[in-house]
Amino acid sequence: MQHKVLVYGTLRQGESNHHLLSHSQFLGKVITQAQFQLFDLGPYPAAIKGEQALVAEVYLVDDETMKQLDILEDYPHEYDRELINTPYGHAWIYLYQNKSLLKKVLHSGDWCQRGDHSFG
């Protein structure tokens, strides 16, 4: 089975976990609707529901890759999954669950531009 996944952090091109998508089909870059908020947790980001757009990429992945992504994201404990609309159809996005740890907002909505953050 094939799954579409929207990635916004370490799974994006040029980032530390992108290798997990090496056998997946890149569908394209997207800017989501303004329905999230992005935070910097140090080695990786966290997105929650909010009023910010995210810069992201959408991939078509197989079952095995989906299992690897679930392990990476510690689904369903650290992150949960939700289906959202993208220009490529519905795709899974991983949303962070422990909001008490979220301190550094990434105002750009772009993990790859994480020099732009502030505490708040």
C-alpha positions, 0 to 999 in steps of 0.5 A: 500500500502507498501512503502520502506523507507531509514532512516539515523537519529532519526528513526534508531534503538535505536534513539528517533523516532524509535517507529514510525517504531514499526509496520514496517518490518525491511529489513536491514542495508545499506551503500548508494552510495556516493551521499549524505552529512550528517549534525548535526542540533542538535536534528536531522540530515539532508542529502543533495545530495553530495559525501558521503555514509550514514549508514542507515536502510531500512523499509517496511512501510504501508500508515499510517506510511508513513503519520506519517513519512511525518509529522515528516519530515515536508514533503514537507516543511523542507524535500523533498522525493526522491526515491533511489536504495537500495539492497532492491529495490527503497526506499524513502529518506528524503532530507533536503531543507534549506541548509543555516542552515547546518554547522556541517558536520558528516564525518562518514555519521553515525548519531549514531556516531555523536561524529565525526563532525566538522564545515565547 
